[in-house]
Amino acid sequence: MKILSFVLGPIQTNGYLLVNEETNQAVVIDPGMNPKPLLSRIAQDSIQLEAILLTHAHLDHMGGVDEVRKACGCPVYIHDLEADWLTDPTLNGSLRWSHMTPPLTTDPAEYALEEGMRLKLAGFEFRVLHTPGHSPGSVSFLHGKNLFSGDVLFRESVGRTDLPGGREADLFNSIRGKLYRLDPDVTVYNGHGPKTTIGHEMAHNPYVRLG
């Protein structure tokens, strides 16, 4: 797997393009807002995009969904708890941050995600972990030793829980009960900022300790 990262939009969201170098097929995780750099790379390398996977449906992660979907003709996957957020600018937060964007709506997602689901896309298999707390339908995607955590776990930090649907107890349960149970050498590709590892966060994250 070749992992290409793009910092997209005014909130500097990490979008990921995961490329199968044998087939030139790929998956996008979180197309962010203003996904032109992502689309330019897809066109430049003649990549066949198989799917858009959303870790959650806040505006800075879903704002580019329809632009990418229409350009590449691929389906969108999101947890059912946030299916309505794609079509509702109040839920996805774009009304709240109207100084950054007009109200955002997209067509509904084609597929619903749920805990434990295994997705086979572009020659890769992803395990879906439902990791609520930052938002009720937040999910993380695990492929081998690579975890795409959205806004659940950051390098020595965690996602905020003060937005609608957020809950601190759920976030800590998701991290302790699911993410910290993964191998320490799993690399965490998160929604904002630098990547990290599960082992580093278990040892150094000041917000979520094992004890």
N, C-alpha and C positions, 0 to 999 in steps of 0.2 A: 504494500500500500504506500503510495506517495501522498503525503499530507501537505497541502498547500493552504496557507492561512492568509486571510485578507482582513484588514481593519476597515470597517465599513460604517459610513454614516456619522452623524454628529455626536453620537455617544460612543464612538470608536468600538463597535461591536466586532468580536472575532467571528468571521465566517470561515468555514472550512470546506475545501474541495478535496475529496478523497478519490484518488485516481488509481485504477487498476492498470498498471503499465503494460500488461500483456494484451489487454483487450481495448484499452483507451476508453473504457466505460468509467463512470464516476457517480458519486453521490455528493450532494451539498448538504451540509449541516448549518442551518441558520444563515439565510442569505442577507440578513441585516437590512439596513436602509441604504439607498443609493448603491445598488450592486453592480455598477458598471465595471469596476476592475475585475470582479469575478466573471462577469459575462465576457469581457474582453479576452480573458485567459481561456475560457471554454472555447470561444470562437478561434482564437489563435492556434490552439492545439487540436482543433477539430474533435473535441471531446464529446462523447455521447453521454448526456446526463440521464441517469436512470430514475432519480428520485430526489426530492427535497425533504429532509428530515428536520423537524422543528423541536428544539428542546423545550420551548414554551412560546407563548403568543404575545409577549410584550412587543410594543411597536418597534423597538430597535433590533429585534430578532426576526420579525415577520414582515417588516415594511417592504422588502424586495421580493416577496413571494410571487406575486402575480407577474411581475416583470420577468423573473427567471422562468417561471412555469410556462408563460406564453412564448418566450424565446426558444425554449428547449423542448416543450411538449412533454413534460414529465409530471407525475403525480406528487401530491403533498401528503405527508404523514404527520399527525399530531395526536396527542392524548385527547380522549373524548371529553374530559373535564374542561378543556379549553377550545373545543371545536367552535363554539359560538363566538369566541373572542376574535376570530379572523374576520367576521362580518360585522362586528360591533366596535366602533371607535371608542366608546366609553370603557369597555372591558379591556381592550388592548392598550389603552393609555394615550392614544394619539390626540384625544380631545383635551386631556390634561396638559400635554406639552404642545399646545397649538402654535407656540412660537417657533417650533422646530419643523413642523410638518402640518399639512392639511389633514383632516380626518382620514384615517386609513381603513379601508375595507378590502377584502379579497373574496374571491369565490370560495366556497367551502372546500375543505380538504377531502381528498379522495379516500383516504384510509385512516382508521383510528388505531392508536397505539394503546397497549396495556402492559401491565407488569409481567415480566417473564417472556414476553413475545420474542421470537427470534426472526429477524428479517434477513432474507437472502437477496442482496442487491449488488449489482455490478461485480459479481464474483466474491463478495465479502459477506460474512455473517455478523450481524449485530444483535446483541442481547439488550433488551429494553429494560431499564430499571426505573420504576416510578419513584421519583425523588421530590415529593412536594415540600413546600415550606416557603420558597421564594414566590411561588405561585402554585395553585392547587394541582395543575396538570403538568408540572415540570417533570421532565424525564432526562435520564442520562443514557448514552449509548456506549456499550462496551464492545470493542473488537480486539480480541487478543489482549495485548498489554496497553491498549489505547482506550482511554475513557474521554468522552465528550460530555462535559458536565453542565453546559449552559451556565446559568447564574446561581448554581447551588454551591459550588466549592471553588474558591480562587486560591492563588498563592498567598498563604498566610492571611486569608480572609474568607468571608462567606457572603452569600447573597443577602440583599436587604429583605426585610420581612414586613415593612411598613406600607407596602402597596396593597390594593384590594386583593383579598384572597391569600395574602401571605400570613404565615404563622411560624413564630420562632421555634416552638416545640417541635413542629413537624420538620422544620429544616434540620434541627440538630438530630432528630431521630433518623432522618434520611442519611445524614453523613455518618453518624455512628453505626447505624444498623445495616447500612448497605455499602456505602463507599469505603468506609474504613475496614470492611471485611474483605475487600479485594487485596490482591498481592501488593506488598509495599512498592514494588518496582513498576507498577502500572503508571503510565504517564497520563496526566490530567490536562486535557486541552479545554480550557474554560471559555466563558463568554466574553471576558474582558481581561486584559493584562497578560502577563507571561504564563507559560505552562509551568506545571509543577509535577510532583509525584505523590502518590498516596502516602508513601513512607515519610516524605518530607512534611506533609501536613499533619500526620499523626504525631510527629515529633515537635513541630514548631508552630502549628496553627494556634494562635492565642484564644480563638473563639470557641473551638470545639476540641476538647480533650477527651481521652478515652475514659478517664476515671470518673 
